[in-house]
Amino acid sequence: MININIETTNLLFDSAIEMGCKAYKNEMLCNHISFKVGGPCPLLIEPKNEKQLTEALKLIKETDTPYIILGNGTNVLVLDEGLDKVVVKIGDEMTSLSLEGEDVICCSAGTKVVTLCKFALENSLSGLEFAYGIPGTCGGAVFMNAGAYGGEVKDVISEITYLTPQLELKTMPAEEARLSYRHSVFKENGCIVVSAKFKMKKAPQEEIKAAMNDFLSRRKDKQPLEYPSAGSTFKRPEGYFAGALIEQIGFKGKALGGAQISDKHAGFLINKSNATAKDILDLIKLTQETVKKETGVTLEPEVIILR
Ligand SMILES: Cc1cc2nc3c(=O)[nH]c(=O)nc-3n(C[C@H](O)[C@H](O)[C@H](O)COP(=O)(O)OP(=O)(O)OC[C@H]3O[C@@H](n4cnc5c(N)ncnc54)[C@H](O)[C@@H]3O)c2cc1C
């Protein structure tokens, strides 16, 4: 499956290391995505800051090498044969958090949402309690307009700094980011989220902590967090709940190979026992077809399949 030529891979690898990035050749992507499935990519690069990110992308583009951006890999599926692209991971290596004035939090795209929430709590800042427990990065959360328990990124984000496909660094107010249910302008324009600002409200720390703990315990009660997954498999179809439709067709607990519709929460497809990406994809397809046939409702995956 890997066709990117070895000279290009070596050139990009050596340059990435020289720039100060972390880089791995022939890296198994199952180690980088929460479903714990997926084959190799020829090269995975982890920049530590915006400068390294820009330089690495410049070289990737100059060599006409296909690439994709990965955050914490908690909303994606990689095929068993892997991905014939350079993966640029904006994750644990590219993090920063700071306060601007009293109530604005600035964070780099690789910062985990959970770390951002804890920082908000430490500073008695309210607004992100709903997000406590979402396992992605801030970049991924902006890209997806992540949300839970009636809140979404859209409600608190004020500004986004991003790289255009021409590698210009730009900033937009959040109102221009076309944030809606699991959607942002970044799904349309190929721009890369580099950092974001969140406009928060001062509130008593105990209240923020109580709300965060409440949301986290609801997750633990309802979600199969003990198994690898990518969270909700399908988007919420208008007027319905995906999990309820899946229960209605009798698919709660349905297994295919090592993949299973969770018997704890039908909205989650889990890697129950050494599933392949094919098992997961086949179960997604079977569920979509059966729900369509028996209820007339179209289920659209929330999980992004990286090809
Ligand atoms: C147990 C569990 C619970 C979850 N609960 C929720 C929930 O309550 N609410 C919710 O909304 N989601 C939830 N999710 C899904 C997931 O955590 C979110 O969608 C999260 O925002 C994805 O972030 P990520 O960094 O993992 O992105 P990834 O999965 O790595 O990437 C997702 C997409 O974003 C793109 N991307 C990532 N970073 C950037 C960037 N910096 N710039 C441009 N594009 C980028 C990628 O190319 C990819 O297309 C859950 C997942 C799991 C496993």
The ligand as an ORCA input file, in Angstrom:
! r2SCAN-3c Opt
* xyz 0 1
  C     -14.648      7.752     24.349
  C     -14.905      8.909     23.422
  C     -15.820      9.876     23.762
  C     -16.069     10.955     22.909
  N     -16.992     11.892     23.284
  C     -17.224     12.927     22.468
  C     -18.187     13.930     22.833
  O     -18.788     13.885     23.889
  N     -18.402     14.938     21.963
  C     -17.755     15.034     20.771
  O     -17.992     15.993     20.016
  N     -16.840     14.104     20.401
  C     -16.561     13.070     21.217
  N     -15.645     12.135     20.836
  C     -14.987     12.237     19.532
  C     -13.668     13.027     19.521
  O     -13.027     12.986     20.785
  C     -13.878     14.483     19.100
  O     -14.450     14.582     17.823
  C     -12.557     15.272     19.109
  O     -12.849     16.625     18.905
  C     -11.576     14.802     18.024
  O     -10.314     15.375     18.290
  P      -8.963     14.635     17.891
  O      -7.830     15.519     18.264
  O      -8.920     13.271     18.416
  O      -9.111     14.611     16.303
  P      -8.745     13.427     15.304
  O      -9.648     12.265     15.553
  O      -7.291     13.175     15.315
  O      -9.134     14.096     13.919
  C     -10.500     14.332     13.588
  C     -10.506     15.207     12.316
  O      -9.989     16.478     12.651
  C      -8.899     16.817     11.802
  N      -7.958     17.580     12.631
  C      -7.427     17.215     13.828
  N      -6.637     18.212     14.300
  C      -6.676     19.207     13.381
  C      -6.072     20.491     13.288
  N      -5.247     20.967     14.242
  N      -6.337     21.254     12.181
  C      -7.151     20.791     11.196
  N      -7.733     19.583     11.228
  C      -7.511     18.804     12.310
  C      -8.331     15.497     11.315
  O      -7.701     15.638     10.060
  C      -9.609     14.642     11.210
  O     -10.229     14.872      9.971
  C     -15.371     11.053     21.681
  C     -14.433     10.067     21.345
  C     -14.195      9.001     22.201
  C     -13.163      7.973     21.825
*
